[in-house]
Amino acid sequence: MRVSDSNRVLFVHVPKTGGSTIDLMFDHEVPDSRRVPERQRHAPLNRLIDAEPDLATYWTFGFVRNPWARMVSWWTMIHQVFELVEAGDPAAIRKVEKHPTAWLPEGEFRNDFDGFVLEGTAAIAKVGRPQRRTLTAPGREPDFVGRVENFTDDYNVVRERLGLPPVEKAPRKNVTRHRHYSEYYNDTTRAHVAAIFAPDIEAFGYEF
């Protein structure tokens, strides 16, 4: 998450939706960028408002992504990080050691995409949390929801709100490279994602 008090803007960071790029924009271009103390970077909106009730009055935004594509991107990131760890890469080792409670449970599924979908969504709260649930709080909807599939245009909507000039192409950080997401699914895993993330599919109109 990031906050700009001068602009009264709150960014709610849904995992694997381009949020690291948004973080960089705040950190490099918004002078009063800050985090909410004692809240994790992927904290849902309700947890952020619980910490600072005045944030409920801020212009609030986040990004979402096709749920089937998002799960492939998430799992690919985990697989690649732990491949580097096993190869002795110092940066990857530091990353896991710095946040073991985040990485180690996900790492259990590093070589098992089906398990990540079928079991990880139940075992790890943030993996199985619909994007819509992250972005909403009781009585509070986000003011703007951008989409990874329309990232540059929606990134520029946020930039305008922050008083920043538009860009021709938004930078992207932490992009994972993989085959088309549809190649990773079978009927069971495809249906499981549809069930777990039904609120996202209904709210944002995503299809497989």
HELIX and SHEET records of a PDB file:
HELIX    1   1 GLY A   19  GLU A   29  1                                  11    
HELIX    2   2 LEU A   45  ALA A   51  1                                   7    
HELIX    3   3 PRO A   53  THR A   57  5                                   5    
HELIX    4   4 PRO A   67  GLU A   86  1                                  20    
HELIX    5   5 PRO A   90  LYS A   98  1                                   9    
HELIX    6   6 PRO A  100  GLY A  107  1                                   8    
HELIX    7   7 PHE A  113  GLY A  115  1                                   3    
HELIX    8   8 PHE A  116  GLY A  120  3                                   5    
HELIX    9   9 THR A  121  ALA A  123  1                                   3    
HELIX   10  10 ALA A  125  GLY A  128  1                                   4    
HELIX   11  11 GLN A  131  LEU A  135  1                                   5    
HELIX   12  12 VAL A  148  ASN A  150  5                                   3    
HELIX   13  13 PHE A  151  ARG A  161  1                                  11    
HELIX   14  14 TYR A  181  TYR A  184  5                                   4    
HELIX   15  15 ASP A  187  ILE A  196  1                                  10    
HELIX   16  16 ALA A  198  PHE A  204  1                                   7    
SHEET    1   A 4 ARG A   2  SER A   4  0                                        
SHEET    2   A 4 VAL A   9  PHE A  11 -1                                        
SHEET    3   A 4 TRP A  59  VAL A  64  1                                        
SHEET    4   A 4 PHE A 144  ARG A 147  1                                        
END                                                                             
